[in-house]
Amino acid sequence: MIMRPGQQQLLLPVSPLFMWGSLFLALVIDMLPLGRIAWMPDVLALAIVFWSVHQPTRIGIGVAFVFGLCMDVHQSAMLGQHALSYTTLGFLAIMIHRRLLWYPVVSQALQLLPLFALSHLIELAIRMVGGGLFPGWNLLLAPALETALWPLASLLLLAPQKRTPEPDANRPL
């Protein structure tokens, strides 16, 4: 297929080592002892959504569930709080991944805002049912920050897959 100018370029296959490494790096970033700040963006949720959109056959609901359990154990949260949140996030990202990839990155981010907000709402609801305290209204900043980080995450995580531009009259791709 010959690509017209302005269309998205073809990507190389993703390295499984890079994909899993980025997920584990996001897990480590979320586990940093920064305190429990309600507005802190969930980098692991961002990575799960990114790979669920771009590699839905490799990163699925089961991976999101396992990483959610890891976060529950690390934060001493009610077991299943992050697991349910990440599983829902992964499922919804896989559901919309074909439609989402048709849009530019900024439009993708705006379409993912409700998913990130729902994820935080699920975590908040489970925390409140379990007898936790309300963290405050600044919790609403976290989905907005995750949405703002989507273009940066797309740029960084797609960079190893970009082809080097090799102009060749015999190879238009």
Backbone as CSV, one residue per row, in Angstrom:
resi,resn,N_x,N_y,N_z,CA_x,CA_y,CA_z,C_x,C_y,C_z
1,MET,0.839,-1.179,0.000,0.000,0.000,0.000,0.883,1.242,0.000
2,ILE,0.697,2.108,-0.949,1.472,3.333,-1.040,0.772,4.386,-0.201
3,MET,1.540,5.039,0.653,0.978,6.022,1.569,1.023,7.405,0.926
4,ARG,-0.045,8.120,1.061,-0.091,9.482,0.570,0.590,10.415,1.563
5,PRO,1.062,11.576,1.114,1.656,12.526,2.062,0.616,12.947,3.089
6,GLY,1.025,13.019,4.326,0.107,13.396,5.383,-0.460,12.210,6.131
7,GLN,-0.362,11.022,5.557,-0.833,9.845,6.266,0.231,9.387,7.240
8,GLN,-0.198,8.591,8.203,0.723,8.071,9.199,1.671,7.067,8.550
9,GLN,2.937,7.121,8.941,3.902,6.212,8.345,3.742,4.813,8.923
10,LEU,4.237,3.837,8.177,4.199,2.458,8.636,5.206,2.268,9.760
11,LEU,4.857,1.441,10.720,5.722,1.215,11.871,6.364,-0.155,11.794
12,LEU,7.546,-0.262,12.351,8.203,-1.550,12.489,7.507,-2.345,13.586
13,PRO,7.672,-3.653,13.624,7.086,-4.430,14.726,7.703,-4.012,16.058
14,VAL,6.883,-4.039,17.079,7.357,-3.645,18.403,8.166,-4.786,19.017
15,SER,9.211,-4.421,19.713,10.026,-5.401,20.411,9.314,-5.789,21.710
16,PRO,9.102,-7.083,21.954,8.462,-7.484,23.209,9.254,-7.035,24.436
17,LEU,10.573,-7.006,24.317,11.406,-6.560,25.427,11.145,-5.091,25.745
18,PHE,11.010,-4.267,24.706,10.712,-2.848,24.916,9.319,-2.658,25.513
19,MET,8.356,-3.412,25.013,6.980,-3.285,25.487,6.879,-3.644,26.972
20,TRP,7.422,-4.811,27.348,7.361,-5.234,28.743,8.239,-4.354,29.628
21,GLY,9.371,-3.894,29.078,10.235,-2.994,29.840,9.546,-1.683,30.159
22,SER,8.781,-1.156,29.193,8.066,0.097,29.452,6.959,-0.099,30.485
23,LEU,6.320,-1.252,30.469,5.294,-1.519,31.485,5.908,-1.638,32.878
24,PHE,7.037,-2.335,32.975,7.687,-2.469,34.282,8.274,-1.141,34.752
25,LEU,8.762,-0.317,33.827,9.247,1.008,34.202,8.096,1.876,34.721
26,ALA,6.938,1.782,34.081,5.765,2.522,34.553,5.341,2.025,35.936
27,LEU,5.440,0.715,36.166,5.126,0.158,37.487,6.088,0.706,38.537
28,VAL,7.368,0.771,38.203,8.372,1.300,39.136,8.122,2.780,39.411
29,ILE,7.759,3.541,38.386,7.467,4.970,38.577,6.271,5.140,39.500
30,ASP,5.248,4.299,39.333,4.084,4.390,40.224,4.415,3.948,41.646
31,MET,5.448,3.145,41.810,5.818,2.655,43.140,6.816,3.563,43.866
32,LEU,7.246,4.644,43.215,8.176,5.566,43.866,7.542,6.150,45.124
33,PRO,8.316,6.297,46.184,7.749,6.812,47.445,7.575,8.327,47.419
34,LEU,6.616,8.787,46.647,6.341,10.217,46.539,5.230,10.661,47.477
35,GLY,4.733,9.741,48.274,3.586,10.064,49.104,2.312,9.792,48.332
36,ARG,1.229,9.825,49.008,-0.053,9.564,48.338,-0.708,10.876,47.969
37,ILE,-0.329,11.373,46.825,-0.875,12.620,46.307,-2.037,12.256,45.396
38,ALA,-3.200,12.835,45.662,-4.408,12.445,44.922,-4.340,12.838,43.452
39,TRP,-3.671,13.927,43.129,-3.668,14.403,41.748,-2.546,13.806,40.912
40,MET,-1.735,12.942,41.499,-0.611,12.337,40.775,-1.135,11.451,39.638
41,PRO,-0.659,11.654,38.396,-1.131,10.808,37.295,-0.643,9.376,37.454
42,ASP,-1.443,8.447,37.016,-1.131,7.024,37.101,-0.410,6.624,35.818
43,VAL,0.911,6.557,35.880,1.727,6.280,34.698,1.497,4.854,34.212
44,LEU,1.273,3.931,35.135,1.022,2.545,34.743,-0.294,2.428,33.968
45,ALA,-1.309,3.141,34.396,-2.582,3.134,33.660,-2.391,3.694,32.253
46,LEU,-1.574,4.726,32.136,-1.278,5.308,30.833,-0.570,4.296,29.928
47,ALA,0.397,3.570,30.488,1.127,2.569,29.697,0.218,1.405,29.308
48,ILE,-0.646,0.986,30.218,-1.574,-0.110,29.910,-2.518,0.296,28.784
49,VAL,-3.020,1.508,28.842,-3.916,1.981,27.777,-3.161,2.088,26.454
50,PHE,-1.942,2.617,26.497,-1.181,2.758,25.258,-0.963,1.404,24.593
51,TRP,-0.481,0.417,25.355,-0.196,-0.878,24.754,-1.475,-1.653,24.443
52,SER,-2.554,-1.398,25.167,-3.826,-2.032,24.827,-4.379,-1.482,23.515
53,VAL,-4.089,-0.225,23.227,-4.533,0.374,21.975,-3.639,-0.069,20.820
54,HIS,-2.339,-0.072,21.032,-1.412,-0.352,19.933,-1.079,-1.834,19.764
55,GLN,-1.181,-2.632,20.805,-0.889,-4.067,20.737,-1.957,-4.852,21.511
56,PRO,-3.206,-4.835,21.048,-4.283,-5.463,21.836,-4.173,-6.977,21.945
57,THR,-3.449,-7.622,21.041,-3.316,-9.078,21.139,-2.227,-9.485,22.127
58,ARG,-1.298,-8.588,22.414,-0.215,-8.916,23.351,-0.507,-8.443,24.769
59,ILE,-1.049,-7.262,24.887,-1.363,-6.701,26.208,-2.870,-6.659,26.318
60,GLY,-3.397,-7.461,27.198,-4.839,-7.550,27.313,-5.315,-7.332,28.733
61,ILE,-6.473,-7.845,28.988,-7.126,-7.645,30.274,-6.386,-8.396,31.380
62,GLY,-5.855,-9.571,31.068,-5.128,-10.345,32.078,-3.880,-9.633,32.565
63,VAL,-3.153,-9.010,31.652,-1.954,-8.256,32.025,-2.346,-7.070,32.900
64,ALA,-3.419,-6.375,32.536,-3.893,-5.246,33.336,-4.292,-5.710,34.732
65,PHE,-4.910,-6.883,34.834,-5.324,-7.414,36.133,-4.106,-7.711,37.014
66,VAL,-3.077,-8.338,36.445,-1.886,-8.687,37.224,-1.159,-7.429,37.692
67,PHE,-1.007,-6.446,36.812,-0.370,-5.197,37.228,-1.214,-4.463,38.274
68,GLY,-2.536,-4.564,38.157,-3.407,-3.969,39.177,-3.235,-4.631,40.528
69,LEU,-3.103,-5.955,40.546,-2.852,-6.643,41.809,-1.508,-6.229,42.405
70,CYS,-0.510,-6.045,41.551,0.797,-5.573,42.042,0.664,-4.196,42.703
71,MET,-0.097,-3.322,42.100,-0.298,-1.991,42.690,-1.105,-2.067,43.982
72,ASP,-2.096,-2.961,44.036,-2.873,-3.127,45.268,-1.983,-3.589,46.415
73,VAL,-1.122,-4.551,46.145,-0.233,-5.065,47.187,0.761,-3.985,47.605
74,HIS,1.292,-3.251,46.641,2.278,-2.222,46.972,1.666,-1.108,47.821
75,GLN,0.477,-0.659,47.467,-0.141,0.462,48.168,-0.952,0.035,49.378
76,SER,-0.990,-1.261,49.662,-1.800,-1.800,50.770,-3.248,-1.371,50.622
77,ALA,-3.706,-1.321,49.388,-5.087,-0.949,49.104,-5.959,-2.198,49.192
78,MET,-7.252,-1.988,49.146,-8.166,-3.119,49.138,-7.843,-3.976,47.912
79,LEU,-7.650,-5.265,48.140,-7.215,-6.144,47.062,-8.265,-6.166,45.947
80,GLY,-7.866,-5.751,44.782,-8.749,-5.708,43.625,-9.133,-4.311,43.207
81,GLN,-8.766,-3.317,44.000,-9.132,-1.930,43.679,-8.475,-1.490,42.374
82,HIS,-7.168,-1.564,42.300,-6.479,-1.189,41.068,-6.697,-2.243,39.983
83,ALA,-6.829,-3.502,40.401,-7.031,-4.575,39.431,-8.316,-4.353,38.636
84,LEU,-9.394,-4.016,39.321,-10.655,-3.746,38.626,-10.547,-2.494,37.766
85,SER,-9.881,-1.483,38.289,-9.727,-0.240,37.550,-8.920,-0.452,36.272
86,TYR,-7.780,-1.132,36.366,-6.931,-1.361,35.202,-7.584,-2.331,34.217
87,THR,-8.310,-3.317,34.736,-8.989,-4.259,33.856,-10.069,-3.546,33.038
88,THR,-10.837,-2.700,33.686,-11.853,-1.924,32.981,-11.209,-1.000,31.953
89,LEU,-10.114,-0.364,32.354,-9.403,0.534,31.457,-8.863,-0.215,30.242
90,GLY,-8.260,-1.380,30.478,-7.740,-2.185,29.369,-8.841,-2.668,28.443
91,PHE,-9.965,-3.106,29.025,-11.085,-3.581,28.209,-11.640,-2.465,27.327
92,LEU,-11.857,-1.299,27.907,-12.404,-0.195,27.121,-11.411,0.294,26.068
93,ALA,-10.119,0.268,26.393,-9.112,0.677,25.413,-9.072,-0.299,24.242
94,ILE,-9.192,-1.590,24.531,-9.210,-2.578,23.448,-10.469,-2.429,22.613
95,MET,-11.579,-2.076,23.264,-12.828,-1.893,22.520,-12.749,-0.764,21.495
96,ILE,-12.067,0.314,21.847,-12.051,1.482,20.960,-10.752,1.620,20.173
97,HIS,-9.856,0.621,20.238,-8.536,0.812,19.654,-8.570,1.027,18.140
98,ARG,-9.457,0.381,17.413,-9.488,0.580,15.955,-9.971,1.976,15.582
99,ARG,-10.973,2.442,16.282,-11.495,3.776,15.999,-10.513,4.849,16.445
100,LEU,-9.846,4.614,17.572,-8.953,5.606,18.146,-7.746,5.883,17.258
101,LEU,-7.241,4.855,16.597,-6.031,5.018,15.786,-6.258,5.802,14.502
102,TRP,-7.501,6.093,14.163,-7.795,6.898,12.980,-7.557,8.388,13.226
103,TYR,-7.496,8.781,14.478,-7.432,10.195,14.831,-6.002,10.622,15.149
104,PRO,-5.721,11.919,15.049,-4.410,12.417,15.490,-4.266,12.245,17.011
105,VAL,-3.054,12.397,17.483,-2.744,12.089,18.886,-3.526,12.977,19.855
106,VAL,-3.701,14.238,19.533,-4.430,15.136,20.441,-5.899,14.719,20.538
107,SER,-6.497,14.344,19.435,-7.880,13.862,19.465,-7.983,12.539,20.206
108,GLN,-6.964,11.700,20.082,-6.942,10.450,20.838,-6.964,10.746,22.333
109,ALA,-6.164,11.721,22.736,-6.089,12.074,24.155,-7.446,12.538,24.672
110,LEU,-8.131,13.343,23.890,-9.447,13.824,24.329,-10.460,12.691,24.415
111,GLN,-10.339,11.703,23.542,-11.251,10.565,23.600,-10.921,9.628,24.757
112,LEU,-9.697,9.670,25.243,-9.310,8.822,26.362,-9.597,9.451,27.723
113,LEU,-9.899,10.727,27.748,-10.204,11.401,29.012,-11.323,10.711,29.791
114,PRO,-12.459,10.345,29.170,-13.500,9.646,29.948,-13.033,8.292,30.494
115,LEU,-12.157,7.592,29.781,-11.647,6.311,30.274,-10.796,6.510,31.519
116,PHE,-9.909,7.506,31.482,-9.076,7.778,32.652,-9.926,8.245,33.830
117,ALA,-10.943,9.072,33.553,-11.825,9.541,34.624,-12.609,8.371,35.228
118,LEU,-13.083,7.461,34.394,-13.808,6.293,34.896,-12.901,5.415,35.751
119,SER,-11.669,5.279,35.343,-10.707,4.481,36.112,-10.524,5.047,37.514
120,HIS,-10.352,6.355,37.610,-10.189,6.972,38.928,-11.485,6.939,39.728
121,LEU,-12.609,7.021,39.055,-13.896,6.927,39.736,-14.097,5.534,40.331
122,ILE,-13.698,4.500,39.617,-13.800,3.130,40.137,-12.921,2.968,41.371
123,GLU,-11.685,3.464,41.299,-10.795,3.375,42.461,-11.373,4.133,43.645
124,LEU,-11.919,5.324,43.396,-12.498,6.124,44.471,-13.710,5.428,45.075
125,ALA,-14.564,4.850,44.243,-15.765,4.179,44.752,-15.400,2.980,45.623
126,ILE,-14.432,2.193,45.185,-14.027,1.041,45.980,-13.384,1.497,47.290
127,ARG,-12.578,2.553,47.231,-11.955,3.082,48.442,-13.012,3.587,49.425
128,MET,-14.036,4.273,48.923,-15.070,4.830,49.792,-15.953,3.725,50.375
129,VAL,-16.264,2.683,49.593,-17.056,1.564,50.103,-16.292,0.825,51.190
130,GLY,-14.977,0.762,51.041,-14.134,0.095,52.027,-13.881,0.924,53.278
131,GLY,-14.435,2.100,53.366,-14.296,2.922,54.566,-13.161,3.923,54.506
132,GLY,-12.614,4.161,53.321,-11.514,5.112,53.179,-12.010,6.548,53.217
133,LEU,-11.074,7.462,53.326,-11.394,8.880,53.345,-11.414,9.443,51.930
134,PHE,-12.222,10.465,51.738,-12.282,11.136,50.443,-10.999,11.946,50.270
135,PRO,-10.261,11.733,49.165,-8.966,12.402,49.015,-9.046,13.871,48.632
136,GLY,-10.200,14.355,48.322,-10.342,15.760,47.949,-10.656,15.908,46.467
137,TRP,-11.068,17.123,46.112,-11.475,17.372,44.735,-10.299,17.485,43.774
138,ASN,-9.093,17.582,44.328,-7.944,17.638,43.417,-7.690,16.287,42.752
139,LEU,-8.458,15.274,43.121,-8.418,13.973,42.451,-8.814,14.106,40.980
140,LEU,-9.591,15.142,40.662,-10.034,15.353,39.283,-8.898,15.788,38.365
141,LEU,-7.779,16.208,38.941,-6.639,16.618,38.122,-5.910,15.424,37.507
142,ALA,-5.953,14.273,38.153,-5.211,13.097,37.684,-5.637,12.662,36.277
143,PRO,-6.939,12.497,35.986,-7.305,12.131,34.601,-6.907,13.204,33.584
144,ALA,-6.980,14.464,33.980,-6.582,15.537,33.064,-5.084,15.486,32.791
145,LEU,-4.282,15.193,33.810,-2.837,15.088,33.612,-2.479,13.851,32.778
146,GLU,-3.184,12.750,32.984,-2.942,11.557,32.169,-3.288,11.821,30.712
147,THR,-4.355,12.569,30.484,-4.737,12.941,29.125,-3.679,13.847,28.510
148,ALA,-3.144,14.775,29.309,-2.099,15.672,28.798,-0.800,14.916,28.518
149,LEU,-0.553,13.815,29.221,0.656,13.020,29.011,0.543,12.057,27.825
150,TRP,-0.655,11.863,27.291,-0.846,10.915,26.192,0.019,11.242,24.966
151,PRO,0.087,12.501,24.490,0.953,12.770,23.335,2.429,12.468,23.618
152,LEU,2.897,12.770,24.818,4.283,12.473,25.168,4.522,10.962,25.222
153,ALA,3.582,10.241,25.802,3.704,8.779,25.855,3.689,8.184,24.453
154,SER,2.843,8.709,23.585,2.794,8.219,22.204,4.114,8.476,21.488
155,LEU,4.674,9.650,21.704,5.940,9.983,21.072,7.064,9.074,21.565
156,LEU,7.150,8.876,22.871,8.236,8.070,23.441,8.082,6.579,23.143
157,LEU,6.875,6.064,23.230,6.684,4.623,23.084,6.608,4.171,21.622
158,LEU,6.334,5.092,20.714,6.343,4.739,19.290,7.687,5.023,18.623
159,ALA,8.575,5.730,19.308,9.854,6.116,18.704,10.680,4.925,18.218
160,PRO,10.795,3.818,18.968,11.607,2.708,18.450,11.002,2.006,17.232
161,GLN,9.729,2.222,16.972,9.079,1.555,15.851,9.100,2.374,14.568
162,LYS,9.502,3.625,14.658,9.505,4.483,13.471,10.613,4.047,12.520
163,ARG,10.296,4.036,11.250,11.280,3.710,10.223,12.133,4.946,9.953
164,THR,13.369,4.710,9.630,14.201,5.836,9.220,13.814,6.214,7.798
165,PRO,13.701,7.488,7.522,13.316,7.889,6.163,14.450,7.604,5.185
166,GLU,14.220,6.678,4.286,15.190,6.326,3.255,14.554,6.607,1.901
167,PRO,14.818,7.745,1.336,14.213,8.019,0.023,14.809,7.107,-1.037
168,ASP,13.943,6.391,-1.703,14.373,5.465,-2.739,13.260,5.426,-3.787
169,ALA,13.617,5.608,-5.003,12.620,5.650,-6.076,11.970,4.289,-6.291
170,ASN,12.654,3.214,-5.914,12.110,1.890,-6.126,11.322,1.359,-4.935
171,ARG,11.474,1.998,-3.795,10.753,1.561,-2.587,9.963,2.750,-2.021
172,PRO,8.700,2.914,-2.379,7.945,4.060,-1.900,7.563,3.960,-0.441
173,LEU,7.659,2.815,0.168,7.298,2.672,1.566,8.474,3.033,2.408
